[in-house]
Amino acid sequence: MSAARPHPPAPNASLAGHLLDQYAGRIARSRRPYIVGLSGLQGSGKSTLAREMKAQAEARGWPTEVLSLDDFYYSRGDRELMAQQIHPLLRTRGVPGTHEIELLLSVLAALPQASEKLPVSWPRFDKGRDTRMPPSRWPRVTRPPRLVIVEGWALGIRPQPQAALEEPVNRLEREEDADGNWRHWVNKQLRGYQPLWRKFDALIVLQAPNWDVVRRWRGETEQELLARHAPLAMDAATLERFLQHYERLSRHALATLPALADSCVEYDDDRHMTGLTHS
């Protein structure tokens, strides 16, 4: 009886291993935690890939932490205040200006000194309740990591030119941001994200084919949530409006991020990897 053939590695496992191989020498030589930015639009699989990279990195003996940009959203109460004081569209999480970037930067600065006496913790965001979990449920780290993976949507993007902000890109902007104040404010906030991008030793971009595919991927995720009767799961109309908050910068990311990436993973419409390039 012939021996059973081993199963081929899952796509994420194979990709994670390749990416770790690509940066292994730099991680080994670094005298501080090596910070990788893992950027991808909604539904691109960045959270799953980040978890697989962490598992494989720790199997190699590299203590690893994964930070999600989503966990640093301001609380629902804070965003309600922003909506009242700045613009009503800021009730919805997602765009630059709705994350507590200074807190994320302070966590990155503290991790190299993490110890039992100086533990480092950071928020967890509950998307079902649209606010932060209580601090008792936050991660707590007591050792300096060798590798830190920061994953999030559109990490690395730069502000748009002012001229690009003049014309609305969808119904939300035409009807609820007719004067352009919201999109100009968001673009200005993006400048404050650049110090975070500069902390990345490498930027990995998961590149979707186009915005329409991203919308479809996000819709598939929402259908799964609806089937589970998840709190705050969105019907088609609610999801469409939600995604319009992201559309402008998502299109900008699709057009500009590959040229800024150290590694770019290209996907087809069904999330099959079609290309991988390193700069």
C-alpha positions as CSV (number, residue, x, y, z in Angstrom):
1,M,0.0,0.0,0.0
2,S,1.5,3.3,-1.1
3,A,2.0,6.1,1.4
4,A,-0.6,8.8,1.3
5,R,0.5,12.0,-0.4
6,P,0.8,15.0,1.9
7,H,-1.8,17.7,1.4
8,P,-0.4,20.7,-0.4
9,P,-0.1,23.8,1.9
10,A,-3.1,26.1,2.1
11,P,-2.6,29.3,0.0
12,N,-2.3,31.4,3.1
13,A,0.2,29.0,4.7
14,S,2.3,29.0,1.5
15,L,2.2,32.8,1.1
16,A,2.9,33.4,4.7
17,G,6.0,31.2,4.6
18,H,7.2,32.9,1.4
19,L,6.8,36.4,2.9
20,L,8.6,35.4,6.0
21,D,11.5,33.9,4.0
22,Q,11.7,37.2,2.0
23,Y,12.2,39.2,5.2
24,A,14.0,36.6,7.4
25,G,17.4,38.1,7.0
26,R,16.3,41.6,7.9
27,I,14.2,40.4,10.9
28,A,17.3,38.5,12.2
29,R,19.6,41.5,11.8
30,S,17.2,44.0,13.4
31,R,18.1,45.2,16.9
32,R,14.5,46.2,17.6
33,P,11.1,44.7,16.6
34,Y,10.8,44.5,12.9
35,I,7.6,46.1,11.9
36,V,5.6,45.0,8.8
37,G,2.6,46.8,7.5
38,L,0.1,44.5,5.9
39,S,-2.3,46.5,3.8
40,G,-5.5,45.3,2.1
41,L,-9.0,46.6,1.3
42,Q,-12.1,45.0,2.8
43,G,-12.4,41.3,2.2
44,S,-8.8,40.8,1.0
45,G,-7.9,38.4,3.7
46,K,-5.3,40.4,5.5
47,S,-6.4,39.4,9.0
48,T,-6.3,35.7,8.1
49,L,-2.8,36.1,6.5
50,A,-1.6,38.0,9.5
51,R,-2.6,35.2,11.9
52,E,-0.9,32.6,9.7
53,M,2.3,34.7,9.5
54,K,2.3,35.0,13.3
55,A,1.9,31.3,13.7
56,Q,4.7,30.5,11.3
57,A,7.0,33.2,12.7
58,E,6.6,31.9,16.2
59,A,7.3,28.4,15.0
60,R,10.6,29.8,13.7
61,G,11.3,31.2,17.2
62,W,10.4,34.8,16.6
63,P,8.0,36.2,19.2
64,T,5.4,38.0,17.2
65,E,2.5,40.4,17.8
66,V,-0.3,41.4,15.4
67,L,-1.9,44.8,15.8
68,S,-5.0,45.6,13.8
69,L,-5.7,49.2,12.8
70,D,-9.4,48.4,13.3
71,D,-8.8,47.9,17.1
72,F,-7.8,51.6,17.3
73,Y,-11.1,53.0,16.2
74,Y,-12.4,55.7,18.5
75,S,-15.4,54.6,20.6
76,R,-18.9,55.1,19.4
77,G,-19.3,57.9,22.0
78,D,-16.1,59.7,20.8
79,R,-17.3,59.4,17.2
80,E,-20.7,60.8,18.1
81,L,-19.0,63.9,19.5
82,M,-16.9,64.2,16.3
83,A,-20.1,64.0,14.3
84,Q,-21.6,66.8,16.3
85,Q,-18.5,69.0,16.3
86,I,-17.0,68.3,12.8
87,H,-19.3,66.4,10.4
88,P,-22.2,64.0,10.7
89,L,-20.5,61.4,8.5
90,L,-17.9,60.8,11.2
91,R,-20.4,58.7,13.1
92,T,-19.3,55.9,10.8
93,R,-16.0,54.3,11.6
94,G,-13.4,53.7,8.9
95,V,-11.9,56.8,7.4
96,P,-8.7,58.5,8.5
97,G,-9.6,60.6,11.6
98,T,-11.6,57.8,13.2
99,H,-8.6,56.0,14.5
100,E,-6.5,56.9,17.6
101,I,-3.2,56.9,15.8
102,E,-1.2,58.4,18.7
103,L,-2.2,55.5,20.8
104,L,-1.1,53.0,18.2
105,L,2.2,54.8,17.9
106,S,2.7,54.8,21.7
107,V,2.1,51.0,21.7
108,L,4.7,50.5,19.0
109,A,7.2,52.6,21.0
110,A,6.5,50.6,24.2
111,L,6.8,47.1,22.8
112,P,10.6,46.9,22.7
113,Q,10.6,47.4,26.5
114,A,7.7,45.0,27.3
115,S,8.2,43.0,30.5
116,E,6.4,41.7,33.5
117,K,7.1,45.0,35.2
118,L,6.2,47.0,32.1
119,P,3.4,45.2,30.3
120,V,2.0,46.6,27.1
121,S,-1.6,46.5,26.2
122,W,-3.8,47.9,23.5
123,P,-7.6,48.0,22.7
124,R,-9.8,45.4,21.2
125,F,-12.7,46.8,19.1
126,D,-16.1,45.1,19.1
127,K,-17.6,45.7,15.7
128,G,-20.8,44.0,16.8
129,R,-21.3,46.8,19.4
130,D,-19.4,49.4,17.4
131,T,-17.2,50.3,20.3
132,R,-14.2,49.2,22.3
133,M,-14.2,46.2,24.5
134,P,-13.5,46.7,28.3
135,P,-9.8,47.0,29.1
136,S,-10.0,43.6,30.9
137,R,-10.3,42.0,27.5
138,W,-7.4,43.8,25.9
139,P,-4.2,42.0,24.9
140,R,-1.3,42.2,27.4
141,V,2.3,41.6,26.3
142,T,5.2,41.0,28.7
143,R,8.0,40.2,26.3
144,P,9.6,42.2,23.5
145,P,8.5,40.8,20.1
146,R,11.0,40.1,17.3
147,L,8.3,40.8,14.7
148,V,5.3,43.1,14.8
149,I,2.6,42.9,12.0
150,V,0.3,45.9,11.7
151,E,-2.7,45.0,9.5
152,G,-5.4,47.3,8.2
153,W,-7.2,48.7,5.3
154,A,-5.2,51.0,3.0
155,L,-2.1,51.2,5.2
156,G,0.5,53.3,3.5
157,I,-1.7,55.5,1.4
158,R,-0.8,59.2,1.0
159,P,-3.2,62.1,0.9
160,Q,-4.9,62.9,-2.4
161,P,-4.1,66.1,-4.3
162,Q,-6.5,68.9,-3.5
163,A,-7.8,68.9,-7.1
164,A,-8.8,65.2,-6.8
165,L,-11.3,66.1,-3.9
166,E,-13.4,68.5,-5.9
167,E,-15.7,66.0,-7.6
168,P,-17.8,63.6,-5.5
169,V,-17.2,59.9,-6.3
170,N,-20.6,58.5,-5.2
171,R,-24.1,59.4,-4.0
172,L,-23.0,59.7,-0.4
173,E,-20.6,62.4,-1.3
174,R,-23.0,64.2,-3.6
175,E,-25.8,64.3,-1.1
176,E,-24.2,64.3,2.3
177,D,-20.9,66.0,1.6
178,A,-22.0,68.4,-1.1
179,D,-19.6,71.2,0.0
180,G,-16.7,68.7,0.3
181,N,-15.9,69.6,3.9
182,W,-15.9,65.9,5.1
183,R,-13.6,64.6,2.4
184,H,-11.2,67.5,2.8
185,W,-11.1,67.0,6.6
186,V,-10.5,63.2,6.1
187,N,-7.7,63.9,3.6
188,K,-6.1,66.3,6.1
189,Q,-6.3,63.7,8.8
190,L,-4.4,61.3,6.6
191,R,-1.3,63.4,6.9
192,G,-1.3,62.5,10.6
193,Y,-1.1,58.8,9.6
194,Q,2.2,59.3,7.7
195,P,4.3,58.9,10.9
196,L,2.8,55.5,11.4
197,W,3.6,54.5,7.8
198,R,7.2,55.6,8.3
199,K,7.5,53.1,11.2
200,F,7.0,50.2,8.8
201,D,10.3,48.4,7.9
202,A,8.3,46.8,5.1
203,L,4.9,47.3,3.5
204,I,3.0,44.3,2.1
205,V,0.0,45.1,-0.1
206,L,-2.8,42.7,-0.9
207,Q,-4.0,44.0,-4.2
208,A,-7.6,43.4,-5.3
209,P,-8.5,43.7,-9.0
210,N,-10.9,46.7,-8.7
211,W,-13.4,48.4,-6.4
212,D,-16.4,46.5,-7.6
213,V,-14.7,43.2,-6.6
214,V,-14.0,44.7,-3.1
215,R,-17.7,45.6,-2.8
216,R,-18.6,42.0,-3.7
217,W,-16.1,40.5,-1.2
218,R,-17.4,42.7,1.6
219,G,-21.0,41.8,0.7
220,E,-20.1,38.1,1.0
221,T,-18.8,38.7,4.5
222,E,-22.0,40.5,5.4
223,Q,-24.2,37.7,4.1
224,E,-22.4,35.3,6.5
225,L,-23.0,37.7,9.4
226,L,-26.7,38.0,8.5
227,A,-27.0,34.2,8.3
228,R,-25.6,34.0,11.9
229,H,-28.0,36.9,13.0
230,A,-24.9,38.8,14.1
231,P,-25.6,42.1,15.9
232,L,-25.4,45.2,13.6
233,A,-25.2,43.0,10.5
234,M,-26.1,45.1,7.5
235,D,-28.7,44.5,4.7
236,A,-27.7,45.4,1.1
237,A,-28.8,49.0,1.2
238,T,-27.1,49.7,4.6
239,L,-23.9,48.0,3.4
240,E,-23.9,50.0,0.2
241,R,-24.1,53.3,2.1
242,F,-21.4,52.1,4.5
243,L,-19.0,51.2,1.7
244,Q,-19.4,54.6,0.1
245,H,-17.6,56.1,3.1
246,Y,-14.6,54.0,2.0
247,E,-14.9,54.2,-1.8
248,R,-12.8,57.3,-2.4
249,L,-9.7,56.2,-0.6
250,S,-10.1,52.6,-1.6
251,R,-9.9,53.6,-5.3
252,H,-7.0,55.8,-4.4
253,A,-5.3,52.9,-2.7
254,L,-5.9,50.5,-5.6
255,A,-4.3,53.1,-8.0
256,T,-1.3,54.1,-5.8
257,L,-0.3,51.4,-3.3
258,P,1.4,48.9,-5.6
259,A,4.1,51.4,-6.4
260,L,4.7,52.1,-2.7
261,A,4.8,48.4,-1.6
262,D,7.9,46.4,-0.8
263,S,5.8,43.3,-1.6
264,C,2.6,43.3,-3.7
265,V,0.3,40.2,-3.7
266,E,-2.1,40.3,-6.7
267,Y,-5.5,38.5,-6.5
268,D,-8.1,37.7,-9.1
269,D,-11.9,38.1,-8.6
270,D,-12.1,34.9,-6.5
271,R,-9.1,35.8,-4.2
272,H,-6.8,33.4,-6.0
273,M,-3.2,34.8,-6.0
274,T,-2.1,35.7,-9.5
275,G,1.2,37.4,-8.9
276,L,3.7,38.3,-6.2
277,T,6.4,41.0,-6.7
278,H,9.1,42.4,-4.4
279,S,10.7,45.8,-4.9
